[in-house]
């Protein structure tokens, strides 16, 4: 059997690539991760070549059997990858020649590495997108579970990190459910855009062989083949879309982590974590630090960086294929791995999260959080315009502040000093739980609304 120790294109050149270029130019250490997709696509391509009578049936069977052996070798760690053969495609082809001999030469008929790599890459991104969606759904389910236990838990809602209005802790948690739901939809939409098979466009112009791209598309799990061969080999929108969706999802998880860090801090102490989600200090014995949340927050920058990198690679490329695209896979692989870890940590954080309900209730009363309720009462019951009622409520806040009291601590006689035309019913307005449950507008924080939304959320996941 003839030994093949040179690259497939070596006969065109007088010498070999420099060792430095060979090392830097090889992508095998990265794209070997595509071996399953590459072998799967090669099997389908071979089946099509046989079906179309482009290659002999007996040789097609040898190719497919050889590919199965290679897949098994790689899975068992028995395959030696060689940078001399640049990438996963040529490493597999070289091994196929060793196993079955000359029939291996038929495999690359009507195919280029240009359409081969984008096919493999799309298959991998598609598979990984489904995996990310499942991980997002796990967090969504955990948020719903935690929210169900905290419908009546009153906490201060914040704007500018200052107490604003009383809200349900469940409502607060479900805000992140909504963010993650958008992330899920974003990834699902990407699956629609990725649903065209590149296989068969060859280098850039198509092929003169009578191939059946509709057959390979269906077998590969795509709904249709791509329509323009030049666009197909240069298209990396699907990789950009994946990294964009990953960056947005990471941003949402970072905001969640930041909230948890603040609410867990000594200044707030509104939530706490199981010790499994905390670390200590090498010098300060008392410390319990929310390191997992900080890791989530910090690693968001990695997802941002991968997206920015691929956009920068693509911005100056003329149409068709260029070697610049070699690094696209490393960016997406790293982006996936980072987001995957972030989602795992996010799920663990929420599982191990507990609310300090008494402290939440106490703090919900601080900072005059029911001042807007008083202004609304004057509009609804005394037929004032809101700006006038706002001014009266402001005066009441100023009075309470001078007396070093919360609004719920004021006596009726004190309220009458600011606005005379009230009776004892006004005191209910300053009850934070009443305030929370009065917000019954669609999307508001009342317990009735939350229960309705939880039923809907359960159906969605």
Number of C-alpha atoms within 10 A of each C-alpha: 9 8 9 11 10 12 14 12 7 12 10 7 8 7 8 12 13 9 10 9 9 15 14 11 16 19 19 21 14 16 22 17 16 20 20 16 20 24 21 20 22 23 24 19 30 25 21 21 24 18 16 14 12 17 18 14 15 10 19 24 16 17 27 22 16 23 24 15 15 21 20 13 13 16 12 9 9 11 15 10 18 15 18 19 21 20 23 25 21 19 21 23 23 22 20 25 19 16 19 17 17 13 18 22 15 16 20 15 16 20 19 18 16 21 24 24 24 20 22 24 23 22 24 20 21 21 13 17 21 15 13 19 18 14 18 22 17 16 23 27 17 16 20 21 16 21 23 17 11 20 22 20 21 28 30 26 19 14 9 6 9 11 18 19 23 29 28 26 24 26 29 17 18 22 13 18 22 13 16 22 20 15 22 23 13 19 23 16 13 20 21 12 11 22 19 21 26 30 33 29 26 22 20 20 15 18 16 7 13 11 20 16 19 18 17 25 23 15 17 21 13 21 15 17 22 20 12 13 22 17 17 27 27 20 18 20 15 18 22 21 19 24 28 21 24 28 24 19 26 29 20 18 24 23 17 20 25 16 14 21 22 15 17 20 15 9 8 13 15 22 18 19 19 11 12 11 20 16 13 14 10 7 7 8 8 8 12 14 18 22 15 20 25 15 15 26 21 13 18 24 16 17 27 18 16 24 23 16 15 22 18 11 13 18 8 9 13 9 14 16 19 12 7 12 15 17 15 19 22 16 22 23 18 15 24 22 13 19 24 19 14 23 21 15 20 22 19 17 23 21 17 14 15 15 19 14 17 13 15 23 18 13 19 25 24 20 18 23 27 27 22 20 22 23 22 20 17 23 17 12 9 12 11 15 13 16 11 13 20 20 12 18 23 17 14 23 21 13 18 19 14 9 10 10 15 17 25 18 14 16 11 15 13 14 21 13 11 15 14 11 10 15 11 10 8 14 17 13 21 22 19 26 22 15 23 24 20 16 18 14 9 10 11 17 24 23 23 14 18 24 16 10 17 19 11 11 17 12 8 11 12
